């Protein structure tokens, strides 16, 4: 909320000529009595409500005169809270402040609010007991007449202030309620009448706080600034803006709140808004001052220049509105603040570094549940029996206040059966009051952006940004800029390179498509529900309107289709199907297809008349395809081919038509025996997956291998020229050679992060060199002839996972590998010791070791609390019993941590470190010397 100053800097003042207040409240108090308890609590309560408060935190020497800056702060405050405490009267500083506060009460209408903190007001008025003693001391310290007169002014001021009605801690219990009552009373006194109805808005205060921090209200920056409150419809942007406006408008010379800018422009034009702005800032009407229509923007510039103004523009949707009402920040005087609410954050870009965007987040579950219950039950808790349904409704609303209010208001007073029926209906028929608000953002899109939005809503939510752009570009869209527009308008979010959207926004997209053809699914542009796809294909009701048919589950009822099922779908560009039979063949597929993903495609070839010149992705896993493409096909856009587990594929000889291929997946094509030499025509292949292609004997070598980043040859047991292939690669970072016949590894020139040599029984030596710096995962299990593991491991500084299962390793020099988390050492029969010291063990998440399999799991102490006790040691059936001398010590430790350990093998486990929450044990001692080696 307010970024309030706790110390006033010299020179800090409102704009020249301003009659406005800079502070809402000035706190006058005796620090030693109240600073660290009551005053801090009161300051926090005021701060949380957006009350701009001055609290002097400087610790000045007693007797020092009040600085001009402090006197200025008193004069620039609307209210003064004077906290009288036990030692208040002993402070010359406090008394001098009080004199100035009372002077401002008379000359500047400063409101004085006393708080009697653990003192009797009558003691202050009559100046007896500790108060009288304090003044007696002041008088003794006064040697000259001027000082005696000052003490008398203090006496008069104290008596006068003590007679003002205020709060007494003796009659207000507990103290927390007193602090709250003071804050609310001050809020009302400040005249925020409009804000009183917003005080109970759920989640409002933390969101106001974020806007206030972006406005930098407590700073001394003179430059005007602008903050955009952005987000999808229904999140409460207008409520936040109104609350902030009501809270801070008194600090400005002039202020204007222009509501519903979009709607007003449509009905009455921009001129009406411009005139309203001029009227608000200048406090004149058309009859008082002639407002010329020739240059209203010029009139606005004249009205706001050299003035510190606050302007709120609510629901802005077009740059023309910004041009007319807040053209540039240079229009406005020093310290001016402009707030806009909008669904299009890009409107703020024009203002450069002086603009800030606050993307409003939805309510968290606790806030959402509270708001929903207030609307549905007039309470903060659901009626008994409604708890589960209430939670379901809150999850559906997804933190959107509008949806929570509409749902709660609709359901209040209804029976449990009615609630259940309403919940069932929501998935099929969204509530129009919610959709109407959300759809405003969609209606404002250009046609291409609408198409991109609907594709994402129906098919691509939470998918990779790069993948979506690639597919949509192939469809003829300008996906990059289109997605950015959707993001600016809060219709999508880009997180971790994935595109996401709110469930209600996605539902709105579905509803738009559904309304294209209410009765016939085949007449809609997009189909994603299995029932609609099944109806359209089996009944042959597809039309030219249908552009995309995508279904992601393979667990569907089998469909048997006619050859001409797709003949009317001539504009189909996305097709993803599974479990479809074509007993009489297939006559037609749309040439506009950009994505063809057909799991278990039942035919040996694609239609002969199929010319997919826009095709980017072809995925036909588990298919019966024998011939992939014919020579007449134009496939220059094709980048991704997946034919995994297609048993009829025996040869792929012709790559001339797919020279732009980037990924080729042939995993599990068990009868594939040849990759033709024409693959050399491919320019930028990044991934080649030949896992379990057991009959391939030779891969073509050459420049086509230079672009490979990932090569999977696992299970290619007959491949003879692995070393020659590796020598041709330049960019490889992931290499899987599991169960190949490779003998030599020419990888010194590569920066491999993953190397899998599992069961490579012919590899005897790992190469040395710079490549050792890069691996993060190294799998050497089953490399029974490998000799130099211990020599190369110390150089693998980035190693995270290490698998040495069934190797001849004798030493494990991993003590200094700071990133190592997982080690597998099963059946390493020649390994006699683990590294000394426990630094490396602290980072481990898993250690598997020993002939009799002992598994040590060390949870991250930050993620696991003591209450999460579980089996840390997992024994194998062949574990030997714990030696008798170990059992007593083990028995003392394990039961305390809920560990269930009955037996284990310690012969190959030399140090055991358990991390349980913050507890750690190193089991090392004289009794264990015959089992343990090292520190």
Buried (B, 14 or more C-beta within 10 A) or exposed (E): BBBBBBEBEEEBBBBEEBEBBBBBBBBBBBBBBBBEEBBEBBBEBBBBBBBBBBBBEEEEEEEEEBBEBBBBBBBBBBBBBBBBBBBBBBBBBBBBBBBBBBBBBEEEEBBBBBBBBBBBBEBBBEBEBBBEEBBEEBEEEBEEEEEEEBBBBBBEBBEBBBEBEBBBBEEBEEBEEBBBEBBBEBBEBBEBEBBEEBBEBBBBBEBBBBBBBBBBBBEEEEEBBBBBBBBBBBBBBBBBBBBBBBBBBBBBBBBBBBBEBBEBBEEEEBEEBBBBBBBBBBEBEEEEEEBEEEEBBEBBBBBBEEBBBBBBBBBBBBEEBBEBBBBBBEBBBBBBBBBBBBBBBBBBEBBEEBBBBBBBEBBEEEBBBBBBBBBBBEEEEBEEEBEEBBBBBBEBBBBBBBBBBBBBEBBEEEEEEEBEEBBEEBEEEBBEBBBEBBBBBBEBBEEBBBBBBBBBBBBBBEBEBEBBBBBBBBBEBBBEEBBBBBBBBBBBBEEEEBBBBBBBBBBBBBBBBBEBBEEBBBBBBBBBEBEBBBBBBBEBBBBEBBBBBBBEEEEBEEBEBBBEBBBBBBBBBBBBBBBBEBEEEBBBBBBBBBBBBBBBBBBEBBBEEBBBEBBBBBBBBBBBBBEBBEEEBBBEBBBBBBBBBBBBBEBBEBBBBBBBBBBBBBBBBBBBBBBBEBBBBBEEBBBBBBBBBBBBEBBBBEEBBBBBBBBBBBBBBBBBBBBBBBBBBEEBBBBBBBBBBBBBBBBEBBEBBBBBBBBBBEBBBBBEEEBBEBBBBBBBBBBBEBBEBBEBBEBBBBBBBBBBBBBBBBBBBBBEBEEBBBBBBBBBEEBEBBBBEBEBBEBBBEBBBBBBBBBBBBBEBEEBEEEEBEEBBBBBEEBEEBBEEBEEBBEEBBEEBBBEBEEBBBBBBBBBBBBBBEEEBEBBEEBBEEBBEEE
